[in-house]
Amino acid sequence: MRRRGERGFTLPELLAVVIIIGILAAAASPSFVNGMRDRRVNRTAMEISGIYRLARYQAIGRGTAVLVRWTAATGEFQVRQALVDTTAAGSLIAKSCLSVVNWTDPGETEPVTTYATSAVELAAVELRDPTAPDGVVRDNADVCFTPRGRTFVRYDPAGGFAPLLGALRVNVTNTRTGFPRSVFVPPNGVARLGL
């Protein structure tokens, strides 16, 4: 028999509390996991935006052309900068986007950085050109920044560059939840995240 002044919980009361906590944890777990995946997608979009900004700032600061190459087959953004030519008189000649014949040639360019989106779990990345109404998905895209801040684009690595006349868009989507993030690269080259 229990005394009147004793305090405490009975075993059935403790079991009921543990069961309620377990049910709440199980209900909250999927939303927590999806939130973590959405944060990974957001971080990936911020990294891609940073890649384009880095390339633009490096082109202006270094005084030579810098290229960002998107390849859908590998899921990579690769940044390469043109080497500066030295003439016999000792002056430096900066290369433009059009003066580099082969952007993969180590005699003309050097790698800066590479970002692989294929390593990001459940993130689907696509690059769309600026054509109306929603752009065409491109498997390859070279965006080149000049030392004067101009932005050029080409969708065929063997083709020629043309000025970027609309906002290029990179979509990063969580394949499980559908959470989208977009990176816009406008003609001035200053990449930003879409809201």
SERO-4910 file (N, C-alpha, C, O; in steps of 0.05 Angstrom, whole numbers):
BEGIN
 pado doro    nc1    nc2    nc3   cac1   cac2   cac3    cc1    cc2    cc3    oc1    oc2    oc3
  Met    A     17    -24      0      0      0      0     17     25      0     39     26     12
  Arg    A      8     44    -14     23     69    -16     16     88      7     -7     89     16
  Arg    A     35    102     15     30    122     35     21    148     21     26    152     -2
  Arg    A      8    164     37     -4    189     25     18    208     16     14    221     -5
  Gly    A     39    212     29     59    232     23     79    224      1     95    241     -7
  Glu    A     78    200     -9     98    191    -29     92    203    -56     68    205    -65
  Arg    A    113    211    -70    110    222    -97    125    204   -116    144    191   -108
  Gly    A    118    204   -141    132    189   -162    113    181   -184     90    187   -184
  Phe    A    125    166   -203    109    157   -226    107    127   -225    125    113   -216
  Thr    A     86    118   -235     82     89   -237     94     79   -263     98     95   -281
  Leu    A    100     54   -265    111     42   -289     93     46   -313    104     53   -334
  Pro    A     67     43   -312     50     48   -336     52     78   -344     50     83   -368
  Glu    A     54     96   -326     57    125   -333     83    130   -348     83    144   -368
  Leu    A    105    118   -338    131    122   -352    130    109   -379    141    121   -398
  Leu    A    119     86   -382    117     73   -409    100     89   -428    107     91   -452
  Ala    A     79    101   -418     62    118   -436     78    142   -446     75    150   -469
  Val    A     94    155   -429    110    178   -437    131    170   -458    135    183   -477
  Val    A    144    147   -453    165    137   -472    152    131   -499    164    138   -520
  Ile    A    129    119   -499    115    113   -524    107    138   -539    110    140   -563
  Ile    A     97    158   -525     90    184   -537    114    197   -549    113    208   -572
  Ile    A    137    197   -535    162    210   -546    171    194   -571    179    207   -590
  Gly    A    169    168   -570    176    152   -594    159    158   -618    169    160   -640
  Ile    A    133    161   -614    115    167   -636    121    195   -647    121    198   -672
  Leu    A    126    215   -630    133    242   -640    159    242   -655    162    255   -675
  Ala    A    179    227   -645    205    226   -659    202    213   -686    214    222   -706
  Ala    A    186    191   -688    182    178   -713    168    196   -733    173    195   -757
  Ala    A    149    212   -723    134    230   -741    152    253   -751    148    262   -774
  Ala    A    170    262   -734    187    285   -742    211    277   -758    223    294   -772
  Ser    A    219    252   -758    244    243   -771    244    248   -801    264    258   -811
  Pro    A    223    241   -816    224    246   -845    227    275   -852    241    282   -871
  Ser    A    213    293   -838    215    321   -844    243    331   -837    254    349   -851
  Phe    A    256    320   -816    283    328   -810    302    319   -831    320    334   -839
  Val    A    299    294   -841    317    284   -862    313    300   -887    333    306   -901
  Asn    A    288    306   -895    283    321   -919    295    349   -917    305    360   -936
  Gly    A    293    361   -893    305    387   -888    335    387   -892    347    406   -903
  Met    A    348    365   -883    377    363   -887    384    360   -917    404    372   -926
  Arg    A    368    346   -931    373    343   -960    368    370   -974    383    377   -992
  Asp    A    348    384   -966    343    410   -978    366    429   -972    373    446   -989
  Arg    A    378    427   -949    401    444   -943    425    437   -961    440    454   -969
  Arg    A    428    411   -967    450    403   -985    445    415  -1013    464    424  -1026
  Val    A    421    415  -1022    414    426  -1048    419    456  -1048    431    467  -1067
  Asn    A    412    470  -1026    417    499  -1024    447    504  -1024    456    523  -1037
  Arg    A    462    488  -1009    491    492  -1008    504    487  -1036    522    502  -1044
  Thr    A    493    467  -1051    504    462  -1078    498    486  -1096    516    494  -1111
  Ala    A    475    498  -1094    468    522  -1110    486    545  -1103    495    560  -1120
  Met    A    492    548  -1077    510    570  -1068    538    565  -1079    552    584  -1086
  Glu    A    547    540  -1079    574    534  -1090    576    540  -1120    595    552  -1129
  Ile    A    555    533  -1135    554    539  -1164    555    569  -1168    569    579  -1186
  Ser    A    539    584  -1153    539    613  -1156    567    624  -1149    577    642  -1163
  Gly    A    580    613  -1129    607    621  -1122    627    615  -1144    646    631  -1147
  Ile    A    623    593  -1158    642    586  -1180    641    608  -1202    662    617  -1211
  Tyr    A    617    616  -1209    614    636  -1230    625    664  -1221    638    678  -1236
  Arg    A    620    670  -1196    630    696  -1185    661    696  -1184    674    715  -1191
  Leu    A    672    673  -1174    701    670  -1173    713    675  -1201    733    689  -1204
  Ala    A    702    662  -1221    712    664  -1248    711    693  -1258    731    703  -1269
  Arg    A    689    707  -1253    687    735  -1262    707    753  -1247    720    769  -1260
  Tyr    A    709    750  -1221    727    767  -1206    756    761  -1213    773    779  -1214
  Gln    A    762    736  -1218    789    729  -1226    796    740  -1253    819    749  -1258
  Ala    A    777    740  -1272    782    751  -1298    788    781  -1296    807    791  -1309
  Ile    A    773    795  -1281    776    824  -1278    802    830  -1262    818    847  -1270
  Gly    A    806    815  -1240    830    820  -1224    856    812  -1236    876    825  -1232
  Arg    A    856    790  -1251    881    780  -1262    886    792  -1290    909    793  -1299
  Gly    A    865    801  -1303    869    814  -1329    871    795  -1352    883    801  -1372
  Thr    A    859    772  -1349    858    753  -1372    832    737  -1371    818    737  -1350
  Ala    A    825    724  -1393    799    710  -1395    798    686  -1376    818    672  -1372
  Val    A    774    681  -1365    770    658  -1348    744    644  -1357    724    657  -1363
  Leu    A    745    618  -1359    723    602  -1370    712    583  -1349    727    571  -1333
  Val    A    685    581  -1348    671    561  -1332    658    542  -1351    641    550  -1367
  Arg    A    666    517  -1349    655    496  -1367    637    478  -1351    645    465  -1331
  Trp    A    611    475  -1361    592    456  -1349    591    432  -1368    586    435  -1392
  Thr    A    594    408  -1357    591    384  -1372    571    366  -1357    576    357  -1335
  Ala    A    548    362  -1369    526    347  -1356    534    317  -1353    526    305  -1333
  Ala    A    549    306  -1371    556    278  -1370    572    271  -1345    569    250  -1333
  Thr    A    589    290  -1336    605    285  -1312    594    300  -1288    602    295  -1265
  Gly    A    576    319  -1293    565    335  -1271    585    354  -1259    584    360  -1235
  Glu    A    603    364  -1276    625    381  -1265    624    410  -1276    617    414  -1299
  Phe    A    631    428  -1259    637    455  -1266    667    458  -1264    678    455  -1242
  Gln    A    680    465  -1286    709    467  -1286    716    496  -1293    706    507  -1312
  Val    A    734    508  -1277    743    536  -1282    771    534  -1292    789    522  -1280
  Arg    A    776    548  -1315    803    549  -1326    809    578  -1333    791    593  -1342
  Gln    A    834    587  -1329    842    614  -1336    862    614  -1358    879    596  -1360
  Ala    A    860    633  -1376    879    636  -1398    906    645  -1387    907    663  -1370
  Leu    A    927    634  -1398    954    643  -1391    960    670  -1404    950    675  -1426
  Val    A    976    686  -1391    983    712  -1402   1008    708  -1419   1027    696  -1410
  Asp    A   1008    719  -1444   1031    717  -1462   1051    738  -1455   1044    761  -1449
  Thr    A   1077    731  -1455   1098    750  -1451   1113    754  -1478   1121    734  -1491
  Thr    A   1115    778  -1485   1129    784  -1510   1159    788  -1505   1167    789  -1482
  Ala    A   1175    790  -1526   1203    793  -1523   1210    819  -1508   1231    820  -1494
  Ala    A   1194    839  -1511   1200    865  -1498   1193    864  -1468   1198    884  -1454
  Gly    A   1181    843  -1458   1175    840  -1430   1147    849  -1423   1139    848  -1399
  Ser    A   1131    859  -1442   1104    867  -1436   1086    842  -1436   1092    822  -1448
  Leu    A   1063    845  -1422   1045    822  -1420   1021    827  -1438   1010    850  -1440
  Ile    A   1011    807  -1451    988    809  -1468    966    791  -1457    970    766  -1455
  Ala    A    944    803  -1449    922    787  -1438    906    774  -1460    902    786  -1481
  Lys    A    898    750  -1455    882    736  -1475    853    741  -1470    844    743  -1447
  Ser    A    838    742  -1492    809    745  -1490    796    717  -1494    810    698  -1499
  Cys    A    770    716  -1491    756    691  -1495    760    680  -1523    762    656  -1528
  Leu    A    762    698  -1542    764    690  -1571    792    683  -1579    796    669  -1599
  Ser    A    812    692  -1564    840    687  -1573    851    660  -1563    872    652  -1572
  Val    A    837    646  -1545    846    620  -1536    834    600  -1556    809    598  -1559
  Val    A    851    584  -1569    842    565  -1589    830    540  -1575    809    531  -1583
  Asn    A    844    529  -1555    836    505  -1542    837    509  -1512    859    512  -1500
  Trp    A    814    510  -1499    813    516  -1470    823    493  -1453    826    496  -1429
  Thr    A    827    469  -1464    839    447  -1449    869    444  -1453    881    427  -1440
  Asp    A    881    461  -1470    909    460  -1475    925    472  -1452    921    496  -1446
  Pro    A    943    457  -1438    958    468  -1416    978    490  -1425    988    505  -1408
  Gly    A    983    492  -1451   1000    513  -1461    986    540  -1463    998    561  -1463
  Glu    A    959    539  -1464    943    564  -1466    928    570  -1441    923    594  -1435
  Thr    A    920    550  -1425    904    554  -1401    914    537  -1378    930    518  -1382
  Glu    A    905    544  -1354    911    527  -1331    886    524  -1314    869    542  -1313
  Pro    A    883    501  -1301    859    497  -1284    860    514  -1259    881    519  -1248
  Val    A    836    524  -1251    834    539  -1226    820    521  -1205    831    517  -1183
  Thr    A    797    511  -1211    782    493  -1193    762    477  -1208    754    484  -1231
  Thr    A    752    456  -1195    731    439  -1206    711    433  -1184    719    427  -1161
  Tyr    A    686    434  -1191    665    427  -1171    648    405  -1184    635    409  -1205
  Ala    A    647    382  -1171    632    359  -1181    605    358  -1166    604    352  -1142
  Thr    A    583    362  -1181    556    360  -1169    547    332  -1167    527    326  -1153
  Ser    A    560    313  -1181    551    285  -1181    555    273  -1153    543    253  -1147
  Ala    A    573    285  -1137    578    274  -1110    557    283  -1090    557    273  -1067
  Val    A    539    301  -1097    518    311  -1079    494    293  -1080    483    288  -1101
  Glu    A    487    281  -1057    465    262  -1056    438    275  -1063    431    296  -1053
  Leu    A    424    262  -1081    397    269  -1089    394    297  -1101    373    309  -1099
  Ala    A    415    308  -1113    413    334  -1126    416    331  -1156    435    320  -1166
  Ala    A    395    340  -1170    395    339  -1199    402    367  -1209    389    387  -1201
  Val    A    422    369  -1227    431    395  -1236    427    397  -1266    433    378  -1281
  Glu    A    415    419  -1275    412    424  -1304    418    453  -1310    412    470  -1294
  Leu    A    429    458  -1333    435    485  -1342    416    491  -1365    414    476  -1384
  Arg    A    403    515  -1364    384    523  -1385    394    549  -1397    403    567  -1383
  Asp    A    393    550  -1423    400    575  -1437    379    596  -1434    357    590  -1425
  Pro    A    384    621  -1442    365    643  -1437    342    645  -1458    328    666  -1458
  Thr    A    337    625  -1474    316    628  -1494    288    627  -1480    285    613  -1460
  Ala    A    269    641  -1491    242    641  -1480    228    616  -1488    235    604  -1508
  Pro    A    208    607  -1473    198    618  -1447    214    607  -1423    216    621  -1403
  Asp    A    225    582  -1425    238    571  -1402    266    562  -1407    279    550  -1390
  Gly    A    276    567  -1430    303    558  -1437    305    529  -1445    288    513  -1438
  Val    A    326    523  -1459    331    496  -1468    353    484  -1450    373    497  -1444
  Val    A    349    459  -1441    369    446  -1425    394    440  -1442    391    429  -1464
  Arg    A    417    448  -1432    442    444  -1448    460    424  -1433    464    425  -1409
  Asp    A    472    405  -1449    490    386  -1438    518    397  -1433    532    388  -1416
  Asn    A    525    417  -1449    551    430  -1446    547    460  -1449    530    469  -1464
  Ala    A    562    475  -1433    561    504  -1435    587    515  -1425    596    509  -1403
  Asp    A    599    533  -1441    623    547  -1433    615    577  -1430    605    590  -1448
  Val    A    619    587  -1405    615    615  -1400    642    627  -1395    657    619  -1378
  Cys    A    649    648  -1412    675    660  -1410    673    689  -1402    656    704  -1412
  Phe    A    689    697  -1382    689    724  -1372    715    738  -1382    737    726  -1380
  Thr    A    712    762  -1391    735    777  -1401    746    795  -1379    732    800  -1359
  Pro    A    770    805  -1383    782    824  -1363    766    850  -1360    768    864  -1340
  Arg    A    749    856  -1379    733    881  -1378    705    875  -1367    688    893  -1368
  Gly    A    700    851  -1358    674    845  -1346    652    836  -1365    629    833  -1357
  Arg    A    659    831  -1390    639    821  -1409    636    791  -1406    655    778  -1398
  Thr    A    613    781  -1413    607    753  -1411    600    741  -1438    582    752  -1452
  Phe    A    613    720  -1445    608    706  -1470    599    677  -1464    606    666  -1443
  Val    A    585    665  -1483    575    637  -1479    577    622  -1505    574    633  -1527
  Arg    A    580    596  -1502    578    577  -1525    568    551  -1514    574    543  -1491
  Tyr    A    553    536  -1530    541    511  -1521    554    487  -1535    548    464  -1529
  Asp    A    572    493  -1554    588    472  -1568    617    479  -1563    626    500  -1572
  Pro    A    632    461  -1550    660    467  -1544    677    473  -1569    698    486  -1567
  Ala    A    668    464  -1592    683    469  -1617    673    494  -1631    686    503  -1650
  Gly    A    651    505  -1621    640    529  -1634    652    555  -1624    671    555  -1608
  Gly    A    640    577  -1634    650    603  -1626    634    615  -1604    611    606  -1598
  Phe    A    645    635  -1591    631    648  -1569    613    670  -1579    619    683  -1600
  Ala    A    592    675  -1565    573    697  -1571    568    712  -1545    569    699  -1523
  Pro    A    562    737  -1546    556    752  -1521    531    740  -1507    512    732  -1521
  Leu    A    532    738  -1481    509    728  -1466    489    750  -1465    494    772  -1454
  Leu    A    465    745  -1477    445    766  -1479    421    763  -1460    405    781  -1458
  Gly    A    420    741  -1446    399    736  -1427    411    722  -1403    435    717  -1402
  Ala    A    395    717  -1383    404    704  -1359    405    674  -1362    385    661  -1366
  Leu    A    429    663  -1360    433    634  -1360    423    624  -1333    427    637  -1313
  Arg    A    411    600  -1332    400    590  -1307    410    562  -1302    409    545  -1319
  Val    A    419    557  -1277    427    531  -1268    407    523  -1247    406    536  -1226
  Asn    A    392    501  -1251    373    491  -1232    384    468  -1216    395    449  -1228
  Val    A    382    470  -1190    390    448  -1173    365    439  -1158    353    455  -1144
  Thr    A    357    414  -1161    332    404  -1150    337    379  -1133    352    362  -1141
  Asn    A    324    378  -1110    324    355  -1093    306    334  -1107    282    339  -1110
  Thr    A    317    312  -1115    301    292  -1130    280    278  -1113    262    266  -1124
  Arg    A    283    279  -1087    263    266  -1070    240    284  -1063    217    277  -1064
  Thr    A    247    309  -1055    226    327  -1045    217    347  -1067    195    359  -1064
  Gly    A    232    350  -1088    226    369  -1109    234    398  -1102    227    416  -1117
  Phe    A    248    402  -1080    257    429  -1072    276    440  -1093    297    428  -1097
  Pro    A    269    463  -1105    287    474  -1126    302    498  -1116    293    514  -1099
  Arg    A    326    502  -1127    342    526  -1124    353    533  -1151    361    515  -1166
  Ser    A    354    558  -1158    364    567  -1184    386    587  -1180    385    604  -1163
  Val    A    406    584  -1198    428    603  -1199    425    618  -1226    423    605  -1247
  Phe    A    425    644  -1225    423    660  -1250    449    673  -1256    462    685  -1238
  Val    A    458    672  -1281    482    685  -1290    472    705  -1312    468    697  -1335
  Pro    A    469    731  -1304    459    751  -1323    482    760  -1342    505    752  -1338
  Pro    A    476    777  -1361    496    786  -1380    520    801  -1367    542    801  -1377
  Asn    A    515    813  -1343    538    826  -1330    556    806  -1316    578    814  -1307
  Gly    A    548    781  -1314    564    760  -1303    563    756  -1273    576    738  -1263
  Val    A    549    773  -1259    548    771  -1229    526    751  -1222    503    757  -1222
  Ala    A    535    726  -1217    516    704  -1211    502    709  -1184    514    720  -1165
  Arg    A    477    701  -1183    461    704  -1158    442    681  -1156    435    668  -1176
  Leu    A    434    676  -1131    414    655  -1126    386    666  -1130    381    689  -1122
  Gly    A    368    651  -1142    341    659  -1144    326    654  -1119    333    636  -1103
  Leu    A    306    670  -1114    290    667  -1089    268    648  -1093    253    643  -1074
***
